[in-house]
Amino acid sequence: MRCVIARFPFDLTKAGVLESMKGVKPEEVIGESVIIGRRTYPVKQVGQILTRQDRRDFTAGEVLRAMTRLGFTCHGSIAHPAAATGMLSPLQRASAMLGTPATA
């Protein structure tokens, strides 16, 4: 499958991703993650290994989209605990989802 990550085209296959990640020890997952084989990897670690680019050159969303299209199980970032309780106003809830502080 052809995908674009950090403005560069890549031809990725599920077998190729599995082979590239074989023997790679997962880092601690904070935020978005992808399950490859029986291991859970941070999305940025997977992107760095597959593209051989610096992690600052691509977004987690680009790698998440590619891994999802290849059939891997992906998890987004963990929602803010206060947002799950329903105690926030709609503005605060939207701000928490965007990762910016609420200004109400």
Buried (B, 14 or more C-beta within 10 A) or exposed (E): EEBEBBEEEBEBEBEBBEEBBEEEEBEEBEEBBBBBEEEEBBBBBBBBBBBEBEBEBBBBEBBBBBBEEBEBEBBEEEEBEEBEEEEBEEEBBEBBEEEEEEEE
